[in-house]
Amino acid sequence: MDERLACNFLFGIIAPNKVGIAKELLQESEKLSMRNLNKHLLLLSLLFLLSCQSILKRNVASNFHISNNTKQLVTWETKANAVSNRSNEVIRVEHYEIPLRLLEQDIDESLDSEVKKSLIFTKNGEQYLRWLINPEDSKWHLEVKAFLQKNNLDSEPKIFFDGYLTASRSMIIVNPTNGASFSLKVSTNKTGGKWTDKKQTWKDAQQVRKMNKYLQDILPNMETESLVIMDEPGAWGIKELDHGMIMRSLNDLPSDGHYYLPAFSVLHEEEGVRIAKLNGSTDVAKYWDKHFNQPLAQAMAEYFAITGAWYDSPHAQNFLVELDRDMKPTGKIVLRDLGDSYLLDDFVKNTKFAAMTKNWEEGKVLTGKMITSIGLLHGNSPPSWLTAMEYKEYGWNFYIEFEKRFSKISNIPVHELTMTNMKQLLFDYSIKSYNTTTDSWQKFLHFANCMNGEAKTLKGESCPEFYLKKQKKIQCFQGINAIIN
């Protein structure tokens, strides 16, 4: 019997008034002629009753909980991570209440209304934002507190959200009053990884939002077999402190649509083995090469071909394997945290998003070449079931699959791509830098706008049928109309 049932069993329905409960107990005691009731026993009973009442209040405050699949993600993030083992239990997280007039705000019109109501509320006729305080942070949130004090505002932390730790500084958040579930990321000087002191800047948040808007515009227009994106539809900033808070969606996890298995859990000593065996495999390294490494290469080929972007430091924290309800890989890979990326200027300048390269992070806008890399164990420890040679093969197989898929999408001959030398580091990165000045690359880059789902280039030239076929069917009809007209 749990504590709530025990309370009901012992004392019946509990009234909110503690004094009233105590009086009713005493009256019942008299009616039952319990004249010799020990005062200490009565006191103990009352304390137990009040303890139960606090538990009930906690349950009432949490009418909504995270879905089973979201909870599983939390467990993988915190327990199936070779770098650290963390709590996967719910935390009542604190936040500051900041008037929106003092903040920078960049949110999508399509932001889920329940999520928006969770973050933005009205008090005394003014809109406020709930600015998350990472429960492990003992440094950065004090700057926010000082900012509030400087503006003669209430700087006392408030409690509203339920939260769960992850492997990084992000937290999975639940609104206990409407059930909205999402992820928030703020600064903290303690995380679950090797990079502990991580400030979330407003500048970085702006870059994240630029990339998110780019993807939101083009992804609905393009056919992708392997690529799934974790949307980041909202960000807020304290400009004078260069502090940011980023909101990330959880896709269909809250509705238990799929499981999302973090890549570092794939490469975990125990969990990688467990799920491979669950799917009938005894060769764990080969299983995850086929069902994670190679699909990841295909997803990255699709991502690069339609955006001209590549992660600055792609590692296991950035990727998740989509599993169905029976925990079988679907062949799709989820990409997250896409703001920290290289942009190929030769591609982006030929799209309507050409202005995006302005104010992009210094050194991350490339011309004439594209640096690509993959480091699945960067910052992590290898499991015993994956040898150094097998990890090298992961690097080889990644680029074999990437180049095959990218060639199919871009029409750049695969033999030209494979001629590029690859550098490999032990249990770390595999790296290739492609020369984008060749004729075949230049032709592909010329039609970059077609890879954004448009019917014509920026100069008004109709997109070739080869590229129109990469667009979703409705876009193909638009392309035909463009050719006719």
C-alpha positions as CSV (number, residue, x, y, z in Angstrom):
1,M,0.0,0.0,0.0
2,D,1.4,3.4,-0.9
3,E,1.5,6.4,1.5
4,R,-1.5,8.0,0.0
5,L,-3.7,4.9,0.4
6,A,-2.3,4.4,3.9
7,C,-3.5,7.9,4.8
8,N,-6.9,7.3,3.4
9,F,-7.1,4.0,5.1
10,L,-6.2,5.3,8.5
11,F,-7.9,8.7,8.5
12,G,-10.5,8.7,5.7
13,I,-10.8,11.7,3.4
14,I,-8.4,14.3,4.4
15,A,-9.6,17.9,4.8
16,P,-7.3,20.7,3.9
17,N,-7.6,22.3,7.4
18,K,-5.1,20.6,9.6
19,V,-6.7,21.9,12.8
20,G,-10.1,20.7,11.8
21,I,-8.6,17.2,11.1
22,A,-7.0,17.2,14.6
23,K,-10.4,18.1,16.2
24,E,-12.3,15.5,14.3
25,L,-9.8,12.9,15.4
26,L,-10.1,13.8,19.0
27,Q,-13.9,13.8,18.8
28,E,-13.8,10.3,17.2
29,S,-11.5,9.2,20.0
30,E,-14.0,10.4,22.6
31,K,-16.9,8.7,20.9
32,L,-15.0,5.4,20.9
33,S,-14.4,5.9,24.6
34,M,-10.6,5.8,24.0
35,R,-10.0,7.6,27.3
36,N,-6.6,6.1,27.7
37,L,-5.3,7.1,24.4
38,N,-1.6,7.9,24.8
39,K,-0.9,11.5,24.0
40,H,2.4,10.6,22.3
41,L,0.6,8.1,20.0
42,L,-1.9,10.8,19.1
43,L,0.8,13.3,18.3
44,L,2.6,10.7,16.2
45,S,-0.7,10.0,14.3
46,L,-1.2,13.7,13.7
47,L,2.3,14.1,12.3
48,F,1.8,11.1,10.1
49,L,-1.5,12.6,8.9
50,L,0.1,16.0,8.1
51,S,2.9,14.2,6.2
52,C,0.3,12.4,4.1
53,Q,-1.4,15.7,3.4
54,S,1.8,17.1,2.0
55,I,2.2,14.1,-0.2
56,L,-1.3,14.6,-1.5
57,K,-0.7,18.3,-2.2
58,R,2.4,17.1,-4.3
59,N,0.2,14.7,-6.2
60,V,-2.4,17.4,-6.9
61,A,0.4,19.8,-8.1
62,S,1.5,17.1,-10.5
63,N,-1.7,16.2,-12.3
64,F,0.3,15.6,-15.4
65,H,3.5,13.6,-15.8
66,I,5.8,12.9,-18.7
67,S,4.8,10.1,-21.1
68,N,6.4,6.7,-20.9
69,N,8.6,7.3,-23.9
70,T,9.8,10.7,-22.6
71,K,10.6,9.0,-19.3
72,Q,12.5,6.4,-21.1
73,L,14.5,9.1,-22.8
74,V,15.3,10.6,-19.4
75,T,16.5,7.2,-18.2
76,W,18.7,6.7,-21.2
77,E,20.1,10.2,-20.9
78,T,20.9,9.8,-17.2
79,K,21.6,6.1,-16.7
80,A,22.9,4.8,-20.1
81,N,25.7,7.3,-20.5
82,A,29.3,6.2,-20.0
83,V,30.4,9.6,-18.8
84,S,28.2,9.9,-15.8
85,N,25.3,8.3,-13.9
86,R,22.7,10.8,-12.8
87,S,19.3,10.9,-11.1
88,N,16.3,10.2,-13.4
89,E,13.8,11.3,-10.7
90,V,11.5,14.3,-11.0
91,I,12.7,17.6,-9.5
92,R,10.6,20.7,-8.6
93,V,12.7,23.2,-10.5
94,E,13.0,26.9,-9.7
95,H,12.7,29.8,-12.1
96,Y,12.8,33.6,-12.1
97,E,9.9,35.7,-13.2
98,I,11.1,38.3,-15.7
99,P,9.0,40.9,-17.5
100,L,9.1,40.3,-21.3
101,R,9.8,44.0,-21.9
102,L,13.3,43.4,-20.4
103,L,14.0,40.4,-22.7
104,E,14.9,39.6,-26.2
105,Q,12.4,37.1,-27.7
106,D,12.4,35.0,-30.9
107,I,9.6,32.5,-31.1
108,D,7.8,30.8,-34.0
109,E,4.1,31.7,-34.6
110,S,3.5,27.9,-34.6
111,L,4.8,27.5,-31.1
112,D,2.5,25.1,-29.3
113,S,-0.1,27.2,-27.3
114,E,0.2,25.0,-24.2
115,V,4.0,25.3,-24.2
116,K,3.7,29.1,-24.7
117,K,1.3,29.4,-21.8
118,S,3.7,27.3,-19.7
119,L,6.5,29.8,-20.2
120,I,4.7,33.2,-20.7
121,F,2.0,34.4,-18.2
122,T,0.4,37.6,-17.2
123,K,0.8,39.2,-13.8
124,N,-0.6,42.6,-12.8
125,G,-1.5,43.3,-16.4
126,E,2.1,42.6,-17.6
127,Q,3.5,39.6,-19.5
128,Y,6.3,37.7,-17.7
129,L,8.6,34.8,-18.7
130,R,9.5,31.9,-16.5
131,W,13.3,31.8,-16.8
132,L,14.6,28.4,-15.8
133,I,17.2,28.0,-13.1
134,N,19.3,24.9,-13.7
135,P,19.2,23.0,-10.3
136,E,22.9,22.2,-10.6
137,D,24.0,25.7,-11.3
138,S,25.7,27.7,-8.6
139,K,27.1,30.5,-10.7
140,W,25.3,31.8,-13.8
141,H,21.8,32.2,-12.4
142,L,23.2,34.6,-9.8
143,E,23.9,37.0,-12.7
144,V,20.2,36.9,-13.6
145,K,19.3,37.5,-10.0
146,A,21.5,40.5,-9.9
147,F,20.0,41.7,-13.1
148,L,16.5,41.6,-11.5
149,Q,17.7,43.4,-8.4
150,K,19.3,46.1,-10.5
151,N,15.9,46.6,-12.1
152,N,14.1,46.7,-8.7
153,L,12.3,43.5,-9.4
154,D,11.5,40.4,-7.3
155,S,14.6,38.3,-7.5
156,E,13.3,35.4,-5.3
157,P,13.1,32.1,-7.2
158,K,9.7,30.6,-7.8
159,I,8.6,27.0,-8.2
160,F,6.2,25.9,-10.9
161,F,7.7,23.3,-13.2
162,D,8.5,19.6,-12.8
163,G,11.9,18.8,-14.4
164,Y,14.3,16.0,-15.2
165,L,18.0,16.1,-15.8
166,T,19.6,14.9,-19.0
167,A,23.2,14.1,-20.0
168,S,23.8,17.7,-20.8
169,R,22.7,21.1,-19.5
170,S,19.3,20.7,-21.1
171,M,16.3,19.7,-18.9
172,I,13.1,18.0,-19.8
173,I,10.3,20.2,-18.4
174,V,6.7,19.4,-17.6
175,N,3.9,21.9,-16.8
176,P,2.1,20.2,-14.0
177,T,-1.2,22.0,-14.8
178,N,-1.6,21.3,-18.5
179,G,0.9,18.5,-19.2
180,A,3.0,20.4,-21.8
181,S,6.4,18.7,-22.1
182,F,9.4,20.3,-23.7
183,S,13.1,20.9,-23.2
184,L,14.8,24.0,-21.9
185,K,18.5,24.9,-21.9
186,V,20.1,27.6,-19.8
187,S,23.6,28.3,-18.4
188,T,25.1,26.0,-15.7
189,N,28.5,25.5,-14.2
190,K,27.8,21.8,-13.7
191,T,26.6,19.2,-16.3
192,G,26.7,15.4,-16.7
193,G,29.5,15.6,-19.3
194,K,33.1,16.4,-19.4
195,W,32.4,20.1,-20.3
196,T,31.0,21.3,-17.1
197,D,30.9,25.1,-17.0
198,K,28.7,26.0,-20.0
199,K,27.2,29.4,-20.4
200,Q,24.2,29.5,-22.8
201,T,24.6,32.8,-24.6
202,W,22.0,34.9,-26.3
203,K,24.3,35.1,-29.3
204,D,24.3,31.3,-29.7
205,A,20.6,31.2,-29.1
206,Q,20.1,33.6,-32.0
207,Q,22.2,31.3,-34.3
208,V,20.1,28.3,-33.2
209,R,16.9,30.2,-34.1
210,K,18.4,31.2,-37.5
211,M,19.1,27.6,-38.4
212,N,15.7,26.5,-37.0
213,K,13.8,29.0,-39.3
214,Y,15.9,27.8,-42.2
215,L,14.9,24.2,-41.6
216,Q,11.3,25.0,-40.9
217,D,11.1,26.7,-44.3
218,I,12.8,24.0,-46.4
219,L,12.2,20.6,-44.8
220,P,8.4,20.4,-45.5
221,N,9.3,20.8,-49.2
222,M,11.9,18.1,-49.5
223,E,11.7,14.3,-49.5
224,T,13.9,12.8,-46.8
225,E,14.1,9.1,-46.0
226,S,16.3,9.1,-42.9
227,L,16.3,12.7,-41.5
228,V,14.3,13.9,-38.5
229,I,14.9,17.2,-36.7
230,M,14.2,18.2,-33.1
231,D,12.6,21.6,-33.5
232,E,13.8,24.6,-31.5
233,P,10.9,27.0,-31.9
234,G,11.7,29.5,-29.1
235,A,14.6,31.5,-27.5
236,W,14.8,34.3,-25.1
237,G,17.7,36.5,-24.1
238,I,19.0,39.0,-21.6
239,K,21.0,41.1,-24.0
240,E,23.2,43.0,-21.5
241,L,24.3,39.7,-19.8
242,D,24.5,37.7,-23.1
243,H,22.4,35.0,-21.4
244,G,20.0,32.9,-23.4
245,M,17.3,30.3,-22.8
246,I,16.4,27.9,-25.7
247,M,13.2,25.8,-25.9
248,R,13.3,22.6,-27.8
249,S,10.3,20.4,-28.8
250,L,10.2,16.7,-28.0
251,N,8.4,15.8,-31.3
252,D,6.0,12.9,-30.7
253,L,7.6,11.6,-27.5
254,P,4.9,13.2,-25.3
255,S,2.3,11.1,-27.2
256,D,4.3,7.9,-27.0
257,G,4.7,7.8,-30.8
258,H,8.3,6.7,-30.8
259,Y,11.3,6.1,-28.6
260,Y,14.4,8.3,-29.1
261,L,17.6,6.4,-28.2
262,P,20.5,8.8,-27.6
263,A,23.6,7.8,-29.6
264,F,25.7,7.6,-26.5
265,S,23.2,5.0,-25.2
266,V,23.7,3.0,-28.4
267,L,27.4,3.0,-27.6
268,H,26.8,2.2,-23.9
269,E,28.4,-0.9,-22.4
270,E,25.1,-2.5,-21.4
271,E,22.2,-0.7,-23.1
272,G,23.7,-1.1,-26.6
273,V,23.9,-4.8,-26.0
274,R,20.4,-5.1,-24.5
275,I,18.6,-3.4,-27.4
276,A,20.7,-5.3,-30.0
277,K,19.8,-8.6,-28.3
278,L,16.2,-7.5,-28.0
279,N,16.2,-7.3,-31.8
280,G,17.8,-10.7,-32.2
281,S,21.4,-9.7,-32.8
282,T,24.5,-11.3,-31.2
283,D,27.0,-9.2,-33.0
284,V,26.4,-5.8,-31.3
285,A,29.1,-3.8,-33.2
286,K,27.8,-4.9,-36.6
287,Y,24.2,-4.4,-35.5
288,W,24.7,-0.8,-34.6
289,D,26.8,-0.1,-37.7
290,K,23.8,-1.2,-39.8
291,H,21.1,0.4,-37.7
292,F,22.7,3.5,-36.4
293,N,26.0,4.5,-38.1
294,Q,24.9,3.9,-41.7
295,P,21.5,5.5,-41.3
296,L,23.2,8.5,-39.6
297,A,25.4,8.9,-42.7
298,Q,22.3,8.9,-44.9
299,A,20.6,11.4,-42.6
300,M,23.6,13.7,-42.7
301,A,23.8,13.5,-46.5
302,E,20.2,14.6,-46.7
303,Y,20.8,17.4,-44.2
304,F,23.9,18.7,-45.9
305,A,22.3,18.4,-49.4
306,I,19.3,20.6,-48.5
307,T,21.0,23.1,-46.1
308,G,24.7,23.3,-47.0
309,A,25.4,23.0,-43.3
310,W,27.4,20.6,-41.1
311,Y,27.9,20.3,-37.4
312,D,31.1,21.9,-36.1
313,S,31.7,19.0,-33.7
314,P,29.3,16.2,-34.4
315,H,29.3,13.7,-31.6
316,A,26.9,11.3,-29.9
317,Q,25.1,14.0,-27.9
318,N,23.7,15.4,-31.2
319,F,22.0,12.2,-32.5
320,L,19.2,10.0,-31.5
321,V,18.0,6.7,-33.1
322,E,14.3,6.6,-33.7
323,L,12.8,3.3,-32.4
324,D,9.2,2.1,-32.9
325,R,7.0,1.0,-30.0
326,D,8.7,-2.4,-30.0
327,M,12.1,-0.8,-29.8
328,K,13.1,-1.6,-33.3
329,P,15.1,1.0,-35.3
330,T,12.9,2.7,-37.9
331,G,15.9,3.7,-40.1
332,K,15.4,7.4,-39.1
333,I,17.9,9.5,-37.2
334,V,17.0,12.5,-35.1
335,L,19.3,15.5,-35.2
336,R,19.3,18.1,-32.4
337,D,21.3,21.1,-31.3
338,L,22.0,22.4,-34.9
339,G,23.1,25.9,-34.1
340,D,26.8,25.1,-33.8
341,S,27.4,24.5,-37.5
342,Y,29.6,25.3,-40.5
343,L,27.8,26.9,-43.4
344,L,28.9,26.5,-47.0
345,D,28.6,30.0,-48.3
346,D,28.7,28.8,-51.9
347,F,25.4,27.0,-51.2
348,V,23.6,29.4,-48.9
349,K,24.3,32.4,-51.1
350,N,22.3,30.8,-53.9
351,T,19.2,30.5,-51.7
352,K,16.7,33.0,-50.4
353,F,18.4,32.6,-47.0
354,A,21.7,34.1,-48.3
355,A,21.6,36.7,-45.5
356,M,21.8,34.0,-42.8
357,T,25.6,33.9,-43.2
358,K,25.9,37.5,-41.9
359,N,26.7,37.6,-38.2
360,W,27.2,33.8,-38.3
361,E,29.9,32.6,-35.9
362,E,33.4,33.7,-37.0
363,G,35.3,31.1,-38.9
364,K,32.2,28.9,-39.5
365,V,31.3,30.3,-43.0
366,L,33.3,28.3,-45.6
367,T,34.0,29.0,-49.2
368,G,35.6,26.6,-51.7
369,K,35.6,23.7,-49.4
370,M,33.3,21.9,-46.9
371,I,34.7,20.4,-43.7
372,T,32.8,17.3,-42.6
373,S,33.5,15.0,-39.6
374,I,31.9,12.5,-37.4
375,G,33.1,11.6,-33.8
376,L,30.6,9.2,-32.2
377,L,32.9,8.6,-29.2
378,H,34.3,12.1,-28.9
379,G,34.2,13.0,-25.2
380,N,33.0,9.5,-24.3
381,S,34.5,6.1,-23.5
382,P,34.3,3.1,-25.8
383,P,32.3,0.0,-24.8
384,S,34.1,-3.3,-24.5
385,W,32.1,-4.7,-27.4
386,L,33.6,-2.2,-29.9
387,T,37.2,-2.6,-30.8
388,A,39.5,0.1,-32.2
389,M,39.4,-1.5,-35.6
390,E,35.6,-1.8,-35.6
391,Y,35.4,1.9,-34.6
392,K,37.7,2.7,-37.6
393,E,35.3,0.7,-39.8
394,Y,32.5,2.8,-38.5
395,G,34.3,5.8,-39.9
396,W,34.9,4.2,-43.2
397,N,31.3,2.9,-43.5
398,F,29.9,6.3,-42.5
399,Y,31.6,8.0,-45.4
400,I,30.8,5.2,-47.8
401,E,27.1,5.6,-47.0
402,F,27.3,9.4,-46.8
403,E,28.9,9.7,-50.3
404,K,26.5,7.2,-51.9
405,R,23.5,9.1,-50.6
406,F,24.9,12.5,-51.2
407,S,25.9,11.6,-54.8
408,K,22.3,10.3,-55.4
409,I,20.8,13.6,-54.2
410,S,23.4,16.1,-55.6
411,N,24.3,14.4,-58.9
412,I,28.0,14.8,-58.0
413,P,29.8,11.6,-59.1
414,V,30.5,9.3,-56.2
415,H,34.0,8.6,-57.4
416,E,34.8,12.3,-57.1
417,L,33.7,12.2,-53.5
418,T,35.5,9.1,-52.6
419,M,38.8,10.5,-53.9
420,T,38.9,12.9,-50.8
421,N,41.4,11.7,-48.2
422,M,40.1,10.9,-44.7
423,K,41.8,11.5,-41.4
424,Q,40.9,9.3,-38.4
425,L,41.7,9.7,-34.7
426,L,41.5,6.8,-32.3
427,F,38.0,6.5,-30.8
428,D,37.4,10.1,-31.8
429,Y,36.8,11.9,-35.1
430,S,36.9,10.8,-38.8
431,I,37.3,13.9,-41.0
432,K,37.0,14.7,-44.7
433,S,37.3,18.1,-46.3
434,Y,35.7,18.3,-49.8
435,N,36.8,20.7,-52.6
436,T,33.7,22.4,-53.8
437,T,35.2,24.3,-56.7
438,T,35.0,21.5,-59.3
439,D,32.5,21.6,-62.2
440,S,30.1,19.0,-60.7
441,W,30.1,20.8,-57.3
442,Q,29.5,24.2,-58.9
443,K,26.5,22.8,-60.9
444,F,25.0,21.5,-57.7
445,L,25.6,24.7,-55.8
446,H,24.1,26.7,-58.7
447,F,20.8,24.9,-58.1
448,A,20.9,25.2,-54.3
449,N,17.6,27.0,-54.2
450,C,16.0,23.9,-55.9
451,M,17.3,21.9,-52.9
452,N,15.4,24.3,-50.7
453,G,12.2,23.2,-52.4
454,E,11.9,26.1,-54.8
455,A,10.8,25.8,-58.4
456,K,13.4,28.2,-59.7
457,T,16.9,29.5,-58.9
458,L,17.4,32.9,-57.4
459,K,18.1,34.2,-61.0
460,G,14.8,32.8,-62.2
461,E,16.1,29.7,-64.0
462,S,13.8,26.7,-63.8
463,C,15.0,23.8,-61.7
464,P,16.1,20.7,-63.6
465,E,13.8,17.7,-63.3
466,F,16.6,15.9,-61.4
467,Y,16.3,18.3,-58.5
468,L,12.5,18.6,-58.7
469,K,12.3,14.9,-58.1
470,K,13.9,15.4,-54.7
471,Q,11.0,17.7,-53.7
472,K,7.7,16.5,-52.4
473,K,5.1,15.9,-55.0
474,I,3.2,19.1,-54.5
475,Q,6.4,21.0,-55.1
476,C,7.0,19.0,-58.3
477,F,3.7,20.2,-59.7
478,Q,4.8,23.8,-58.8
479,G,8.0,23.1,-60.7
480,I,6.1,21.9,-63.8
481,N,4.0,25.1,-63.7
482,A,7.2,27.1,-63.4
483,I,8.6,25.4,-66.5
484,I,5.4,25.9,-68.5
485,N,5.1,29.6,-67.5
